[in-house]
Amino acid sequence: MRTPLRLAAVLGTAACAAALAGCGSSASSSSSSSSASAAASGASAPGSASAASSAPASAAAFPVTVTAGNGAVTIKSAPTRIVSLSSTATEDLYAVGAGPQVVAVDQYSNFPSGVPKTGLSGLTPNIEAIAKYNPSLVIASQNTGGLASGLAKLGVPVLIESAVATIDAVYAQIGQIGQVTGHATQAASVVAGMKTQIAAAVRQAGRGHAGLTYYWELSANPFYSATSATFIGQVVGLFGLKNIADAASKPTDGGYPELTQEYIVTAKPQVIFLADNQASDGGQTPAVVGKRPGWSGIPAVRDNEVIGLNDDVASRWGPRLPELVAEIAQAVKQASK
């Protein structure tokens, strides 16, 4: 679902790094994807036996102080009642084994299945509504509406895990969430698994594809894209592809330029990635793209290299990143034949 937070991130200029705002769509990955992710991370989905038996580290690991988006945050004891206002943070929490400690998640958190979804919002947080869950830790992607200061008055620590700009920052956030929840060892295993999977995908597809051009579509009408300077640009850059949006970017767009259809058609990208593929995000499927006036001559359309992504995975920066990299790798291998 193209939430207000995600749409504002795409259109904004001051906080364009949040274009992958982690809200995503209402669709979820298949059970096979869930199983693969869990196997890679050593975590389990809610309701599974291993998830139920997972417990935070001993009191000896606390207090712990970390530096988050809102500065230094001290967690005095292992949190037993966590509220997540970020769908990416929700995925991180369950991946590292902190699922049993989560009592509420925001309205857009939809993965893994069975998370305690509520009407809480990370975009317009309601301090009183959050406090009703008696949280011992709140995690969000941005500090809006006086979230951190409001909860501080109630003695509740808040961890702001902002949208990332690099792949290394993804790993750092997962490690930090593991640390503050008492699951540092499990977080390290998740990160190691992610690195292994991503390296394997890149190795199979290869890095030397500088002659292969691509267009990453965040939205249509207007058409917003992401340049090589963004997080998603770095991810695709693992394979050496050339981003057609780079030449159209301006200093004021933060790496998320608005492109005209004429520009895209003239650039002739050989691969098109759709992050607005699902119905709730605009339904810009490969079939829809193929019917756009003038697009039939684009190599990606002509050669069936328009890739409809899982919008959730493409808009978050958590433990399912290897799934996104694998999708890109498959597209690269196909286009390079």
N, C-alpha and C positions, 0 to 999 in steps of 0.2 A: 504494500500500500504506500502510495506517495504521500507521506505524512507532511503536515505543515513544517516540521523541523527539517525534513529532508529537502522539501521544495525550497524553503528559505535558504538552505545551505547552497543549493545549486545556483540560485539567483543572486546570492549575496556576494559582496566583494571583500568585506573586512574579515570575514571568517570562512573563506572559501575552502580551507582545509577540511571543513566539516561537511563538504559535499557528499562524503560517504558517512552520513550522519548516523548510520547504524539503526535506522528505524525500519527501512525496508518494506517488503510487501507482506500480505497476509498468507502467502503460500509458503509451505515448508518443504525441505528436502525430502527425498524418498527415504524409506527405512534403510535401504542399503547405504545411502550416504551417511545416515546417522550412525550406522554400525561401523562404517569405515572410519569415521571421525573419532568415535569412541575407542576403537581399537588402536588407532594411532596415538591417542592422547593418554590412554590408560584410564579414561573416565567412563562413566556410565550415564545413561539417560535417567531422568527421574523415574522412580518406581522400580528400578532394577535392584537386584539383591546387593550388588557391590556398592551401588550408590547409597543404599540405606545403611550400609555398614561403615561408610566413610565418616571419619570424625576429624575435627581440627587437631592441630598439634597440641602438645602439653603446654601448661601454663608457663613453663620455663622459656618458651619462645616469645613471650610477651612481657612487657610492652614492646611495641615495635613502632618506629617512626620512619615514614617514607615521604618522598617529595612527589606530589601529584600536581595536577593542573591548578590547584588552589593553594599550593605551597606545602609546607611541612605539615603532615598529619600524623598524629600519634594515636595508635590503637592500644588501649591499656590491657585488654584481655581478648581472648579469642571470641570473635563475634558469633553469637548463636542465633541472632535474628537480623538477617540482611535484607535490605530492600534495594532492588536494582531498578534504576530509572533509565537504563541504557540497554538496548537489545544486544549490543556487542558485549557489554559487561556481563549480561546474563549468560551468554554463551561461554564466556571465560570462566565464570563461577562454576558452572556445571562441568566444564572440561577439567578443571583442576581438582574436582571432588568436593566442592563446597556447596553442592546442590542441597543437601539436607539442612543447611544453615539458612537457606533463602526462604523467607516468609511471604514476599510479595515482589512482583515485577511490574513494569509499566505496561501500558496498553498495547505497545507494539512489539514486546518481547514474545516470540512465538516458537522459539527453538532452544533446547530440545522440547519434544512434545511433553505436555503435562506440567509445564512450569506454572506457578501460582499467579496467573495473569489477573490484573486488576484494571481499574480505570485511571490509575495514577499516570501523570504526565511528566516527562523530563523537560518538555518545552515550557510548560506553564505549571511548575510544581506548586502543589498546595501543601504547605507545611503542616496544617492541622490534619489533613487526610493522611499524610505520610506518618505523622506521629501516632495515629491510631493503631499502627502495626507494632508499636513499641520497639522500634529498630535499635540495634546496637551498632549498626553501620549502614550508611546509605552510599551507594555508588551511582554516579551520573556521568554523562558525557560533557555537560556544560553547567556552569554555575549561574543559572538564570533565576530571576525572581527572588533573590536573596536566599537561595537554598542553603548554602553553607552557613551563613551567619544566622539564619533563622533556626536551623537545627542545632547550631552551637549553643544557643540560649537554652536549649533543652538537654544539653549534654550529649548530643548525638554526633559522632564524627562523620564527616562527609568526604568522600574520595572522588575527585573529579578526574576521570580518565578521558581526556579529550581525544578528538579525532586525530589520527596519526599522520605523519608525513613520510615515514620510512618503514620498511619492513622490519628493521631492527627495533623500531619503537613498538611494533606489534608484540614482539617477543618480550620487550621490557615491561609492557603493560600486563601481560599474562603473568610474568614473574612477580610483579608487584601485587597483583590480586591474590596470587598464591601465598605471598608473604603475609599480607594483612589478614588472611582468613585461616592461616595455620596450615597451608598446604604447599609450602615452598618446594618440597621434593617432587610432588606430583606436577606442579607447574613446570618445573625443569624438564620433566619427562614429556609433557605436552609440547614444549618448545623444541626439544630434541626430535620428537616425532615429526613435527611440522617441517623442520629443517631438512630432515631426511627425505620426506615426501616431495618437497619443493625441489630439492637438488636432483632427485630422480626424474621429475617431470622435465626440468630444464635440460638435463643430460640427454634425455630421449629425443627431445625436439631440437636441441642445439641452440646456441647463442648467436650464431652468425647469420642473422636474417635482416641485415641492414637494408636490403633491397625490397623488403616486404612492407607495404604501407598499410596503416589501419586507421579506423575512425571509431572512437568510443562514444556511444550515444547515451547521455544521461537523461535527456528529455527531447521531445519533438514538439515543434510548433509552440514556442521557439526551440531551436536546436542548440542544446548546450552540450559541450564536450569537456574532456579533461586532457590537459597537456602532459608532456613528459616530466614536468616539474612537480606533478602531484603524486600522491601515494599510488594511485592506480596506474599512473604513467610509469612509475618505478617498477611496478609488478610486471606490466607488459614489457617493459624495457629489459627484463631478464633475458628475453629472447632476441633482443637487438632490433626489434621492429621500429619503423619510422612512423611517427605520429603526425597525421595531417593537420591537427589542430595547432601545432607548435607555431606555424607561420602566421596564424591568425590571432594569436594571443597578444594581449596588451598588459602593461604593468598594473592596470586597475582591475583586471578580471581575476587576479589571484590564481591563474592557471586553469580557470574554467570559462573559456570564451563562448560567446554565442556565435554560431556559424550560420550562414545562409545556405539554403539548399543549393544555390548556384555554386557556392564555394565547394561544398562537399562533392557535387557531381563533377566539377572541374578537377578536383584533386584526385579522383578515381582511386579511392582506397581499395586495396586487394582483400582486406578483411574488415568486416563491420561487427562490432560487439554491441549488443543491445542490453543496457542496464535498465531499460524501461519496457521490458518484454512482457511481463505479466499483466493480466487484465486490470488489476488494481493500480498499476503504475502507468497506464496509458495503452497497454496492449499493442505495443509496436513490435509485432512478431516479424519473423523473416518474410512471411507471406504479405503482410501489410507493407513492409519496406519495398518489396518487389513491385508493388502496384503504385508507388509514388511516381508522379509525373517526372520523366527524365532520368529516373534512377536505373532503368533497365540496362543502360550502357556502362554502369559502374562495374568494374571487374568483380568485386565481392558479390554483387547481385547476380551477375551473369554466371559466375562459377559456383553459386550456392555456398558462398563463404560469409553469409550473414548469420551470426551466432546469437541465438536467444539465450541469455544467461539466466541463472537463478538470481533474481534481483536482490534478494536478501543477502546471499553470499557475496554478490558484487558490491553491496553498499555497506558491508560491515568489515571489520578488520580483526576478527577474532580467530578462533581455532579452526574454522573452516576455510581459511585462506588457501590451504593446499588444494581444495576442491576447485577454487577459481583458477589457480595456476594450472591445474590439470586440464581444465576446459580450454584455456588459452593455448596450452601446449598442443592439444589435439587439433585445434584450428590452425596453428602454425604448421604442423606436420602435413595436414591436408592441403593447405595453400601452397606449400613448397614442393608438392609433387609435380 
